[in-house]
Structure formats: structure tokens, C-alpha cells
Amino acid sequence: MKHGWLLAAALGALIGASAPTAQAQGENPYSAGYCEPEAGIKLLYTNRAYKIEPKPMDAPPLFYTYTILAPGGGAQHVERRSQLLFDDGSDPWKVQTGADEVRSFWPLQPSKELTLDRSDPNTGMHSEVSFFVLGLEPIETTTHIYRSWKIRRFDHNSDGTHYFQFLWYSPELCTLSAFTDSQQRMVRLLRVLKPGDRDYDRPLEVKNHHLFFADSNEQVK
């Protein structure tokens, strides 16, 4: 089981085609409803990068698709159904919690909690994954400050193991502005690139736990 990869839009980046796609929800994080990040954007973090891919018109609930730009040079394209985690494509977990229940987690509020039931079809192991909203914290990049909800994730697995992680979800982005990895190191969003932006087509690579533009050996900041 892989940990430390992005939570897709912090629990719901790409939930369900059964409802119209909503974009970023205004300026008030207390009233921001469920939304999805825009297809085509590239999310560049401290030591990884992703590109959100378009969803098919007939996509089932709890479907999302993305490309891992770095590490790996964009070779890994991942499609997921019935699970909410960004990972490297090898995570077999399936989420059993319904899409409507997940959507009801929004708008986020302090002390609000969501619990997902997951199962591994290969091993039969079950897991309860809870997300508890702690409060608002600003996450600052070189060009912008994102008002973000800090969320504590806690996994309780049927084999007795546990895992926890912290996530910072930005309603403005409809995804994560930061998160902690499996070693509890904070991974921050550095840049959001949209089609047509100057650096959009530049290749990316990870070296020494940092993200670089591969064509110039320039660290992304």
C-alpha cells in the first residue's frame, strides 16, 4: 500500500459524473462546496508533479484520471474507479463509501469528519480512513497565499496497522496546497500551470527530493 501521494482534491478531486462539474467556489472557504480541479492543469509540488486529465462524459462515480509527470517523465497514466487516492498506479484499494456521502463532506468546517471504507481485492484486507477538519491555515507559494483547510487523515487497517497524514485543502484550487509524505515531511504546492502558460510544456524531473525543469536543471520554485 502506497502512502504519501496526493489525495485527489483532498478526498474528492474527481468524484462522479452524476453531478455537474463545479469549479473553485468563491472566496469564502466556509461556504465553498464540492468542486473539481480543472482538466489540463499541472500541479507542481516540492518533489512531484501531476497533470489532471479530462474525465470521459460517461465516467462512473468516483472516477478520476491523471498523469504522473515526475518522477517518471510522464510515462505513468493512472485511471481509478471507486477510490480517492492519488498514487503511483499500483494501489489496488477500492472505496466502498458512496459518492453522495463523500460530497456531503463539503463545505468543510472545523471538526467535520468523513470516514471511508476501503478494501483490497487482492488480499481481502479492510481499512477505515477518517478525515477530520482541524481548521484554516494559510499555505504560501512564491506568488500566492492559499487559504487552506488543514485535515488529519487516519487509517485503521484490519491487520492492526495504522497510518496518519496531514493534508491542506484549498477551495480555491479544488485540491491540495500541501500534504505530508510517508516520512511526515511537508510537501508544498509550488506552482499551478495552465495550458498556454510559459513553462507549461517544459519537462520535469525529481532529483534529491526536489522538482526541477529537466531542460535547464532549474529547480522549480
MARBA-3410 file (N, C-alpha, C, O; in Angstrom, 1 decimal):
221
0.8,-1.2,0.0,0.0,0.0,0.0,0.9,1.2,0.0,1.7,1.4,0.9 ~ 0.7,2.1,-0.9,1.5,3.3,-1.1,0.9,4.5,-0.3,-0.3,4.7,-0.3 ~ 1.8,5.2,0.4,1.3,6.4,1.2,2.1,7.6,0.7,3.2,7.4,0.1 ~ 1.7,8.8,1.0,2.4,10.0,0.7,2.1,10.6,-0.6,2.6,11.7,-0.9 ~ 1.3,9.9,-1.5,1.0,10.5,-2.7,-0.3,11.3,-2.5,-1.0,11.2,-1.5
-0.5,12.3,-3.4,-1.6,13.2,-3.3,-3.0,12.6,-3.0,-3.3,11.5,-3.6 ~ -3.7,13.2,-2.2,-5.1,12.9,-2.0,-5.9,13.6,-3.1,-5.8,14.8,-3.2 ~ -6.6,12.9,-3.9,-7.2,13.6,-5.1,-8.2,14.6,-4.6,-9.3,14.3,-4.1 ~ -7.9,15.9,-4.9,-8.7,17.0,-4.5,-9.1,16.8,-3.0,-10.2,17.1,-2.7 ~ -8.2,16.4,-2.3,-8.4,16.2,-0.8,-9.7,15.5,-0.5,-10.5,16.1,0.1
-9.8,14.4,-1.0,-10.9,13.5,-0.8,-11.9,13.4,-1.9,-12.7,12.5,-1.9 ~ -11.8,14.2,-2.9,-12.8,14.1,-3.9,-12.5,14.8,-5.1,-13.4,15.2,-5.9 ~ -11.2,14.9,-5.5,-10.9,15.6,-6.7,-11.7,15.2,-7.8,-11.9,16.0,-8.6 ~ -12.1,14.2,-8.0,-12.7,13.8,-9.2,-13.8,12.9,-8.9,-13.8,11.7,-9.4 ~ -14.8,13.3,-8.1,-15.9,12.4,-7.8,-17.0,12.6,-8.8,-17.5,13.7,-8.9
-17.4,11.5,-9.4,-18.6,11.3,-10.0,-19.1,12.2,-11.2,-19.0,13.4,-11.0 ~ -19.4,11.6,-12.3,-20.0,12.4,-13.3,-21.5,12.5,-13.2,-22.2,13.0,-14.1 ~ -22.1,12.0,-12.1,-23.5,12.1,-11.9,-24.0,13.4,-11.6,-25.2,13.7,-11.5 ~ -23.1,14.4,-11.2,-23.5,15.7,-10.9,-22.6,16.7,-11.8,-21.5,16.3,-12.2 ~ -23.1,17.9,-12.1,-22.3,18.8,-12.9,-21.0,19.1,-12.2,-20.9,19.2,-11.0
-19.9,19.3,-13.0,-18.6,19.6,-12.5,-18.7,21.0,-12.0,-19.1,22.0,-12.7 ~ -18.2,21.2,-10.8,-18.1,22.6,-10.2,-16.7,23.0,-10.1,-15.8,22.2,-9.8 ~ -16.5,24.3,-10.4,-15.1,24.8,-10.3,-15.0,25.5,-8.9,-15.8,25.4,-8.1 ~ -13.8,26.2,-8.7,-13.5,26.8,-7.5,-14.6,27.6,-6.9,-15.3,28.4,-7.7 ~ -14.9,27.6,-5.6,-16.1,28.1,-5.0,-15.8,29.5,-4.3,-15.8,29.5,-3.1
-15.6,30.5,-5.1,-15.5,31.9,-4.5,-14.4,32.1,-3.5,-13.4,31.3,-3.5 ~ -14.6,33.1,-2.6,-13.5,33.5,-1.7,-13.7,33.0,-0.3,-12.8,33.0,0.5 ~ -14.9,32.6,0.1,-15.2,32.2,1.4,-15.0,30.7,1.6,-15.8,29.9,1.1 ~ -14.0,30.2,2.3,-13.7,28.8,2.4,-14.8,28.1,3.3,-15.0,26.9,3.2 ~ -15.5,28.9,4.1,-16.6,28.3,4.9,-17.8,27.8,4.2,-18.6,27.0,4.6
-18.0,28.5,3.0,-19.2,28.2,2.2,-18.9,27.4,0.9,-19.8,27.2,0.1 ~ -17.6,27.2,0.7,-17.2,26.6,-0.6,-17.7,25.1,-0.7,-17.3,24.3,0.2 ~ -18.4,24.8,-1.7,-18.9,23.5,-1.9,-17.9,22.6,-2.6,-16.8,23.0,-2.9 ~ -18.3,21.3,-2.8,-17.5,20.4,-3.5,-17.2,20.9,-4.9,-18.1,21.4,-5.6 ~ -15.9,20.8,-5.4,-15.6,21.2,-6.7,-14.4,20.3,-7.2,-13.9,19.5,-6.4
-14.1,20.4,-8.5,-13.1,19.6,-9.1,-12.0,20.5,-9.7,-12.4,21.5,-10.3 ~ -10.7,20.1,-9.7,-9.7,20.9,-10.4,-9.9,20.8,-11.9,-10.4,19.8,-12.4 ~ -9.5,21.8,-12.5,-9.7,21.9,-14.0,-8.8,21.0,-14.7,-7.6,20.8,-14.5 ~ -9.4,20.3,-15.7,-8.7,19.3,-16.5,-7.6,20.1,-17.3,-7.9,21.2,-17.8 ~ -6.4,19.5,-17.4,-5.3,20.1,-18.1,-4.3,20.9,-17.3,-3.2,21.1,-17.7
-4.7,21.2,-16.0,-3.8,21.9,-15.2,-2.7,20.9,-14.7,-2.9,19.7,-14.6 ~ -1.5,21.5,-14.5,-0.4,20.8,-13.9,-0.1,21.3,-12.5,0.0,22.5,-12.3 ~ 0.0,20.4,-11.6,0.2,20.7,-10.2,1.7,20.3,-9.8,2.0,19.2,-9.8 ~ 2.5,21.4,-9.6,3.9,21.1,-9.3,4.2,21.3,-7.8,4.0,22.4,-7.3 ~ 4.6,20.3,-7.2,4.9,20.2,-5.7,6.4,20.1,-5.5,7.2,20.1,-6.4
6.8,20.1,-4.2,8.2,20.1,-3.8,9.0,19.0,-4.5,10.1,19.3,-5.0 ~ 8.4,17.8,-4.6,9.2,16.7,-5.2,8.3,15.8,-6.1,8.6,14.6,-6.2 ~ 7.3,16.3,-6.7,6.4,15.5,-7.6,5.5,16.5,-8.4,5.4,17.6,-8.0 ~ 5.0,16.0,-9.5,4.1,16.8,-10.3,3.1,15.9,-11.0,3.3,14.8,-11.4 ~ 1.9,16.5,-11.2,0.8,15.7,-11.7,0.1,16.6,-12.8,0.1,17.8,-12.7
-0.6,15.9,-13.7,-1.4,16.6,-14.7,-2.8,16.0,-14.6,-3.0,14.8,-14.8 ~ -3.8,16.8,-14.4,-5.2,16.4,-14.3,-5.7,16.1,-15.7,-5.6,17.0,-16.6 ~ -6.2,15.0,-16.0,-6.7,14.6,-17.3,-8.2,14.8,-17.4,-8.9,14.7,-16.4 ~ -8.8,15.0,-18.6,-10.2,15.1,-18.7,-10.9,13.8,-18.4,-10.4,12.7,-18.6 ~ -12.1,14.0,-17.8,-12.9,12.8,-17.5,-13.8,12.5,-18.7,-14.4,13.4,-19.3
-14.0,11.2,-19.0,-14.9,10.9,-20.1,-16.3,11.3,-19.7,-16.7,11.4,-18.5 ~ -17.2,11.6,-20.7,-18.5,12.0,-20.5,-19.3,11.0,-19.7,-20.2,11.3,-18.9 ~ -19.0,9.7,-20.0,-19.8,8.6,-19.3,-19.0,8.1,-18.1,-19.3,6.9,-17.7 ~ -18.1,8.8,-17.5,-17.4,8.4,-16.4,-18.3,8.0,-15.2,-19.2,8.7,-14.9 ~ -18.1,6.9,-14.5,-18.9,6.5,-13.4,-18.5,7.3,-12.2,-17.5,8.0,-12.2
-19.3,7.2,-11.1,-19.0,7.9,-9.9,-17.7,7.5,-9.3,-17.2,6.3,-9.6 ~ -17.0,8.3,-8.6,-15.7,8.1,-8.0,-14.6,7.7,-9.1,-13.8,6.8,-8.9 ~ -14.7,8.4,-10.2,-13.7,8.1,-11.3,-12.8,9.3,-11.4,-13.2,10.5,-11.3 ~ -11.5,9.1,-11.6,-10.6,10.2,-11.9,-9.4,9.6,-12.7,-9.1,8.4,-12.6 ~ -8.7,10.5,-13.4,-7.6,10.1,-14.2,-6.6,11.2,-14.2,-6.9,12.4,-14.2
-5.3,10.8,-14.1,-4.2,11.8,-14.1,-3.0,11.2,-14.6,-2.8,9.9,-14.7 ~ -2.0,12.0,-15.0,-0.7,11.6,-15.4,0.3,12.0,-14.4,0.3,13.2,-13.9 ~ 1.2,11.1,-14.0,2.3,11.5,-13.1,3.5,12.0,-14.0,4.1,11.3,-14.7 ~ 3.7,13.3,-13.9,4.7,14.0,-14.7,6.1,13.7,-14.2,7.1,13.6,-14.9 ~ 6.2,13.7,-12.8,7.5,13.5,-12.2,7.2,13.0,-10.8,6.4,13.5,-10.1
8.0,12.0,-10.3,9.0,11.3,-11.1,8.5,10.4,-12.2,7.3,10.1,-12.1 ~ 9.3,10.0,-13.1,8.9,9.1,-14.2,8.7,9.7,-15.5,8.5,8.9,-16.5 ~ 8.8,11.0,-15.7,8.8,11.6,-17.0,7.5,11.5,-17.7,7.4,11.6,-19.0 ~ 6.4,11.4,-17.0,5.1,11.4,-17.6,4.7,10.1,-18.2,3.7,10.0,-19.0 ~ 5.4,9.0,-17.9,5.1,7.7,-18.5,4.0,7.0,-17.9,3.4,6.1,-18.5
3.6,7.4,-16.6,2.6,6.7,-15.9,1.3,7.4,-16.0,1.1,8.6,-15.5 ~ 0.3,6.8,-16.6,-1.1,7.4,-16.7,-2.0,6.5,-15.8,-2.0,5.2,-16.0 ~ -2.7,7.1,-14.9,-3.5,6.3,-13.9,-4.9,6.6,-14.1,-5.4,7.8,-14.1 ~ -5.8,5.6,-14.1,-7.2,5.7,-14.0,-7.7,4.9,-12.8,-7.2,3.8,-12.5 ~ -8.6,5.6,-12.1,-9.1,5.0,-10.9,-10.6,5.0,-10.8,-11.3,6.0,-11.3
-11.2,4.0,-10.3,-12.6,3.9,-10.1,-12.8,3.4,-8.6,-12.1,2.5,-8.2 ~ -13.8,4.0,-7.9,-14.1,3.7,-6.6,-13.0,3.8,-5.6,-12.8,3.0,-4.7 ~ -12.1,4.7,-5.8,-11.1,5.1,-4.8,-10.7,6.5,-5.0,-10.8,7.1,-6.1 ~ -10.2,7.1,-4.0,-10.0,8.5,-4.0,-8.5,8.9,-3.9,-8.2,10.1,-3.8 ~ -7.6,8.0,-3.9,-6.2,8.4,-3.6,-5.4,8.6,-4.9,-5.5,7.7,-5.8
-4.6,9.6,-5.0,-3.6,9.7,-6.0,-2.5,8.7,-5.5,-2.1,8.7,-4.3 ~ -1.9,8.0,-6.4,-0.8,7.1,-6.1,0.0,6.8,-7.4,-0.3,7.5,-8.4 ~ 0.9,5.9,-7.3,1.7,5.6,-8.5,1.2,4.6,-9.5,1.9,4.1,-10.4 ~ -0.1,4.3,-9.3,-0.8,3.3,-10.2,-0.8,1.9,-9.7,-1.4,1.1,-10.4 ~ -0.1,1.6,-8.6,-0.1,0.2,-8.1,-1.0,0.0,-6.9,-1.0,-1.2,-6.4
-1.7,1.0,-6.5,-2.5,0.8,-5.3,-3.9,0.2,-5.7,-4.6,0.7,-6.5 ~ -4.2,-1.0,-5.1,-5.4,-1.8,-5.5,-6.6,-1.5,-4.7,-7.6,-2.1,-5.0 ~ -6.5,-0.6,-3.7,-7.6,-0.3,-2.8,-8.9,0.2,-3.6,-8.7,1.0,-4.5 ~ -10.0,-0.2,-3.1,-11.3,0.2,-3.7,-12.1,0.8,-2.5,-12.3,0.3,-1.5 ~ -12.7,2.0,-2.8,-13.5,2.7,-1.8,-14.9,2.2,-1.9,-15.5,2.2,-3.0
-15.5,1.9,-0.8,-16.9,1.4,-0.8,-17.9,2.4,-0.3,-19.1,2.2,-0.5 ~ -17.4,3.5,0.2,-18.3,4.6,0.6,-18.9,5.3,-0.6,-18.2,5.5,-1.6 ~ -20.2,5.6,-0.6,-20.9,6.2,-1.7,-20.5,7.6,-2.0,-20.0,8.4,-1.2 ~ -20.7,8.0,-3.3,-20.3,9.3,-3.8,-21.0,10.4,-3.1,-20.5,11.5,-2.8 ~ -22.3,10.2,-2.8,-23.1,11.3,-2.2,-22.6,11.5,-0.8,-22.6,12.7,-0.3
-22.2,10.5,-0.1,-21.7,10.7,1.3,-20.4,11.4,1.3,-20.2,12.3,2.1 ~ -19.6,11.2,0.3,-18.3,11.9,0.2,-18.6,13.4,-0.2,-18.0,14.3,0.4 ~ -19.5,13.7,-1.1,-19.8,15.0,-1.4,-20.4,15.8,-0.2,-20.2,17.0,-0.1 ~ -21.1,15.1,0.7,-21.7,15.8,1.8,-20.6,16.3,2.8,-20.9,17.1,3.7 ~ -19.3,15.9,2.6,-18.3,16.4,3.5,-18.0,17.9,3.2,-17.5,18.6,4.1
-18.5,18.4,2.1,-18.4,19.8,1.7,-19.7,20.6,2.0,-20.7,19.9,1.9 ~ -19.7,21.9,2.4,-18.5,22.7,2.7,-17.8,22.2,3.9,-18.4,21.8,4.9 ~ -16.4,22.3,3.9,-15.6,21.9,5.0,-15.8,22.9,6.2,-16.0,24.1,6.0 ~ -15.8,22.4,7.4,-16.0,23.2,8.6,-15.1,22.6,9.7,-14.8,21.4,9.7 ~ -14.7,23.4,10.7,-13.9,22.8,11.8,-14.6,21.7,12.5,-15.8,21.8,12.7
-13.9,20.6,12.8,-14.4,19.4,13.5,-15.3,18.5,12.6,-15.9,17.5,13.1 ~ -15.5,18.8,11.3,-16.3,18.0,10.5,-15.4,16.7,10.1,-14.2,16.8,10.0 ~ -16.1,15.6,10.0,-15.3,14.3,9.8,-16.0,13.5,8.7,-17.2,13.4,8.6 ~ -15.2,12.8,7.9,-15.7,11.8,6.9,-14.9,10.5,7.2,-13.7,10.6,7.4 ~ -15.6,9.4,7.1,-14.9,8.1,7.2,-15.2,7.3,5.9,-16.3,7.1,5.6
-14.1,6.8,5.3,-14.2,6.0,4.1,-14.0,4.5,4.5,-13.1,4.2,5.3 ~ -14.7,3.6,3.9,-14.5,2.2,4.0,-13.8,1.7,2.7,-14.3,1.9,1.6 ~ -12.6,1.1,2.9,-11.8,0.6,1.7,-11.5,-0.9,1.9,-11.5,-1.4,3.0 ~ -11.4,-1.5,0.8,-11.0,-2.9,0.8,-10.0,-3.2,-0.3,-10.0,-2.6,-1.4 ~ -9.1,-4.2,-0.1,-8.1,-4.6,-1.0,-8.6,-5.9,-1.7,-8.6,-6.9,-1.0
-9.0,-5.9,-2.9,-9.5,-7.1,-3.6,-8.5,-8.2,-3.7,-8.8,-9.4,-3.8 ~ -7.2,-7.9,-3.6,-6.1,-8.9,-3.7,-5.9,-9.6,-2.4,-5.6,-10.8,-2.4 ~ -6.0,-8.9,-1.3,-5.7,-9.5,0.0,-6.9,-9.7,0.9,-6.8,-10.5,1.9 ~ -8.0,-9.0,0.6,-9.1,-9.1,1.4,-9.1,-8.1,2.7,-10.0,-8.1,3.5 ~ -8.0,-7.4,2.8,-7.8,-6.5,4.0,-8.8,-5.3,3.8,-9.0,-4.8,2.7
-9.3,-4.9,5.0,-10.2,-3.8,5.0,-9.5,-2.6,5.8,-8.6,-2.8,6.6 ~ -10.0,-1.4,5.5,-9.4,-0.2,6.2,-10.5,0.8,6.4,-11.3,1.0,5.5 ~ -10.5,1.5,7.5,-11.3,2.7,7.7,-10.4,3.9,7.7,-9.4,3.9,8.4 ~ -10.7,4.8,6.8,-9.9,6.0,6.7,-10.7,7.2,7.0,-11.7,7.5,6.4 ~ -10.3,7.9,8.1,-11.1,9.1,8.6,-10.3,10.4,8.2,-9.1,10.4,8.2
-11.1,11.4,7.9,-10.6,12.7,7.6,-11.3,13.7,8.5,-12.5,13.8,8.5 ~ -10.5,14.4,9.4,-11.0,15.3,10.4,-10.5,16.7,10.1,-9.3,16.9,10.1 ~ -11.4,17.6,10.0,-11.0,19.0,9.7,-10.6,19.7,11.0,-11.3,19.8,11.9 ~ -9.4,20.2,11.0,-8.8,20.9,12.1,-9.0,22.4,12.1,-9.3,22.9,13.2 ~ -8.9,23.0,11.0,-9.1,24.5,10.9,-8.4,25.0,9.7,-7.8,24.3,9.0
-8.5,26.4,9.6,-7.9,27.0,8.4,-6.4,27.4,8.7,-6.1,27.8,9.8 ~ -5.6,27.2,7.7,-4.2,27.6,7.8,-3.8,28.2,6.4,-4.2,27.6,5.4 ~ -3.0,29.2,6.3,-2.5,29.7,5.0,-1.3,28.9,4.5,-0.4,28.6,5.3 ~ -1.3,28.6,3.2,-0.2,28.0,2.6,0.3,28.9,1.5,-0.4,29.3,0.6 ~ 1.6,29.3,1.7,2.1,30.4,0.8,3.1,29.8,-0.2,4.0,29.1,0.1
2.9,30.2,-1.5,3.9,30.0,-2.5,4.6,31.3,-2.8,4.4,32.3,-2.1 ~ 5.5,31.3,-3.8,6.2,32.5,-4.1,5.3,33.6,-4.7,5.7,34.7,-4.7 ~ 4.1,33.2,-5.2,3.3,34.2,-5.9,1.9,34.3,-5.3,1.1,35.2,-5.7 ~ 1.5,33.4,-4.3,0.1,33.4,-3.9,0.0,32.8,-2.5,0.9,32.0,-2.1 ~ -1.0,33.2,-1.7,-1.3,32.6,-0.4,-2.7,31.9,-0.6,-3.7,32.6,-0.9
-2.7,30.6,-0.3,-3.9,29.8,-0.4,-4.5,29.6,1.0,-3.8,29.0,1.8 ~ -5.7,30.1,1.2,-6.4,29.8,2.5,-6.8,28.3,2.4,-7.6,27.9,1.5 ~ -6.3,27.5,3.3,-6.4,26.0,3.2,-7.0,25.4,4.5,-6.6,25.9,5.6 ~ -7.8,24.4,4.3,-8.3,23.6,5.5,-7.2,22.6,5.8,-6.9,21.7,5.0 ~ -6.8,22.6,7.0,-5.9,21.5,7.5,-6.7,20.3,7.9,-7.6,20.5,8.7
-6.4,19.2,7.4,-7.2,17.9,7.6,-6.3,16.8,8.1,-5.2,16.6,7.6 ~ -6.7,16.2,9.2,-5.9,15.0,9.7,-6.5,13.7,9.1,-7.7,13.5,9.3 ~ -5.7,13.0,8.4,-6.1,11.7,7.9,-5.6,10.6,8.8,-4.4,10.6,9.2 ~ -6.5,9.6,9.1,-6.0,8.5,9.9,-6.6,7.2,9.4,-7.8,7.0,9.2 ~ -5.7,6.2,9.1,-6.0,4.9,8.5,-6.0,3.9,9.6,-5.0,3.8,10.3
-7.0,3.1,9.8,-7.0,2.0,10.7,-7.3,0.7,9.9,-8.4,0.5,9.4 ~ -6.3,-0.2,9.8,-6.3,-1.3,8.9,-6.7,-2.6,9.7,-6.4,-2.7,10.9 ~ -7.4,-3.5,9.0,-7.8,-4.7,9.6,-6.7,-5.6,10.1,-6.9,-6.5,10.9 ~ -5.5,-5.4,9.6,-4.3,-6.2,10.1,-3.7,-5.6,11.3,-2.6,-6.1,11.8 ~ -4.3,-4.5,11.8,-3.8,-3.9,13.0,-2.8,-2.7,12.8,-2.4,-2.1,13.8
-2.5,-2.5,11.6,-1.6,-1.4,11.3,-2.3,0.0,11.2,-3.5,0.0,11.0 ~ -1.6,1.0,11.4,-2.2,2.4,11.4,-1.3,3.3,10.5,-0.1,3.0,10.3 ~ -1.9,4.4,10.1,-1.2,5.4,9.3,-1.9,6.7,9.5,-3.1,6.8,9.5 ~ -1.1,7.8,9.6,-1.7,9.1,9.6,-0.9,10.1,8.7,0.2,9.9,8.4 ~ -1.6,11.1,8.3,-1.1,12.1,7.4,-1.9,13.4,7.6,-3.0,13.4,8.0
-1.2,14.5,7.3,-1.9,15.8,7.3,-2.0,16.4,5.9,-1.1,16.2,5.1 ~ -3.2,17.0,5.6,-3.5,17.5,4.3,-3.9,18.9,4.4,-4.6,19.3,5.4 ~ -3.6,19.8,3.4,-4.1,21.1,3.4,-4.8,21.3,2.1,-4.3,21.3,1.0 ~ -6.2,21.5,2.2,-7.0,21.5,1.0,-7.4,23.0,0.8,-7.9,23.7,1.7 ~ -7.2,23.4,-0.5,-7.5,24.8,-0.9,-8.8,24.8,-1.7,-8.8,24.3,-2.8
-9.9,25.4,-1.2,-11.1,25.5,-2.0,-10.9,26.3,-3.3,-11.6,26.1,-4.3 ~ -9.9,27.2,-3.3,-9.6,28.0,-4.5,-9.1,27.1,-5.6,-9.4,27.3,-6.8 ~ -8.3,26.1,-5.2,-7.7,25.2,-6.2,-8.5,23.9,-6.4,-8.4,23.2,-7.4 ~ -9.5,23.6,-5.5,-10.2,22.3,-5.5,-9.3,21.2,-5.4,-9.5,20.1,-5.9 ~ -8.2,21.4,-4.7,-7.2,20.3,-4.5,-6.2,20.7,-3.4,-6.5,21.7,-2.7
-5.2,19.9,-3.2,-4.3,20.2,-2.1,-3.2,21.2,-2.3,-2.6,21.3,-3.4 ~ -3.0,22.1,-1.4,-2.0,23.1,-1.4,-0.7,22.5,-0.7,0.4,23.1,-0.9 ~ -0.9,21.5,0.1,0.2,20.9,0.8,-0.2,19.5,1.4,-1.4,19.3,1.6 ~ 0.7,18.7,1.8,0.4,17.4,2.5,1.7,16.9,3.0,2.8,17.3,2.7 ~ 1.6,16.0,4.0,2.8,15.3,4.5,3.0,14.0,3.8,2.0,13.3,3.4
4.3,13.6,3.6,4.5,12.3,3.0,4.7,11.2,4.0,4.4,11.4,5.2 ~ 5.1,10.0,3.6,5.2,8.9,4.5,6.2,9.0,5.6,6.2,8.3,6.6 ~ 7.2,10.0,5.4,8.1,10.3,6.5,7.7,11.5,7.3,8.5,12.1,8.0 ~ 6.5,12.0,7.1,5.9,13.1,7.7,6.6,14.4,7.3,6.7,15.4,8.1 ~ 7.2,14.4,6.2,7.8,15.7,5.6,6.7,16.4,4.9,5.9,15.8,4.2
6.7,17.7,5.0,5.7,18.5,4.3,6.1,18.8,2.9,7.2,19.2,2.6 ~ 5.1,18.5,2.0,5.3,18.7,0.6,4.3,19.8,0.2,3.1,19.7,0.3 ~ 4.9,20.9,-0.4,4.1,22.1,-0.7,3.9,22.2,-2.2,4.7,21.8,-3.0 ~ 2.7,22.8,-2.5,2.5,23.2,-3.9,3.4,24.4,-4.2,3.5,25.3,-3.4 ~ 4.1,24.3,-5.3,5.0,25.4,-5.8,4.4,26.2,-6.9,4.4,27.4,-6.8
3.8,25.5,-7.8,3.2,26.3,-9.0,2.0,25.5,-9.5,1.9,24.3,-9.5 ~ 1.1,26.2,-10.1,0.0,25.7,-10.9,0.1,26.2,-12.3,0.1,27.4,-12.6 ~ 0.3,25.3,-13.3,0.4,25.7,-14.7,-0.8,25.3,-15.5,-1.4,24.2,-15.3 ~ -1.2,26.2,-16.3,-2.4,26.0,-17.2,-1.9,26.0,-18.6,-0.9,26.6,-18.9 ~ -2.7,25.4,-19.5,-2.3,25.4,-20.9,-2.1,26.8,-21.4,-2.9,27.7,-21.2
-1.0,27.1,-22.1,-0.6,28.4,-22.6,0.3,29.1,-21.7,0.9,30.1,-22.1 ~ 0.5,28.7,-20.4,1.5,29.3,-19.6,2.9,29.1,-20.1,3.1,28.1,-20.8 ~ 3.8,30.0,-19.8,5.1,30.0,-20.4,5.9,28.6,-20.1,6.5,28.1,-21.0 ~ 5.7,28.1,-19.0,6.5,26.9,-18.6,5.7,25.6,-18.7,6.1,24.5,-18.3 ~ 4.5,25.7,-19.3,3.6,24.6,-19.3,4.2,23.3,-20.0,4.0,22.2,-19.4
4.9,23.5,-21.1,5.4,22.3,-21.8,6.8,21.9,-21.4,7.3,20.9,-22.1 ~ 7.4,22.5,-20.5,8.7,22.1,-20.1,8.8,20.8,-19.4,7.9,20.5,-18.5 ~ 9.7,19.9,-19.6,9.8,18.6,-19.0,10.2,18.8,-17.5,10.9,19.7,-17.1 ~ 9.8,17.8,-16.7,10.1,17.9,-15.2,10.8,16.6,-14.8,10.6,15.6,-15.4 ~ 11.6,16.7,-13.7,12.2,15.6,-13.1,12.5,15.9,-11.6,12.5,17.0,-11.2
12.6,14.8,-10.9,12.9,14.9,-9.5,14.3,14.4,-9.2,14.7,13.3,-9.6 ~ 15.1,15.3,-8.5,16.4,15.0,-8.1,16.6,15.4,-6.6,16.3,16.5,-6.3 ~ 17.2,14.4,-5.9,17.5,14.7,-4.4,16.2,15.3,-3.7,16.4,16.3,-2.9 ~ 15.1,14.7,-4.0,13.8,15.1,-3.3,13.4,16.5,-3.7,12.6,17.1,-2.9 ~ 13.8,17.0,-4.8,13.3,18.3,-5.3,12.9,18.2,-6.8,13.4,17.4,-7.5
12.0,19.1,-7.1,11.5,19.1,-8.5,12.3,20.1,-9.3,12.5,21.2,-8.9 ~ 12.7,19.7,-10.6,13.5,20.5,-11.4,12.8,20.5,-12.8,12.1,19.6,-13.2 ~ 13.1,21.6,-13.6,12.8,21.6,-15.0,14.0,20.9,-15.7,15.1,21.3,-15.5 ~ 13.7,19.8,-16.4,14.7,19.0,-16.9,15.5,19.6,-18.0,16.7,19.2,-18.3 ~ 15.0,20.6,-18.7,15.7,21.2,-19.8,16.7,22.2,-19.4,17.5,22.6,-20.3
16.7,22.6,-18.2,17.7,23.6,-17.8,18.3,23.4,-16.4,19.1,24.2,-15.9 ~ 17.9,22.3,-15.8,18.4,21.9,-14.4,18.0,23.0,-13.4,18.7,23.2,-12.4 ~ 16.9,23.7,-13.7,16.5,24.8,-12.8,15.5,24.2,-11.8,14.5,23.6,-12.2 ~ 15.7,24.4,-10.5,14.8,24.0,-9.5,13.5,24.8,-9.6,13.5,26.0,-9.7 ~ 12.4,24.0,-9.5,11.1,24.7,-9.5,10.8,25.4,-8.2,11.0,24.8,-7.1
10.4,26.6,-8.2,10.2,27.4,-7.0,8.9,28.2,-7.2,8.5,28.9,-6.2
END
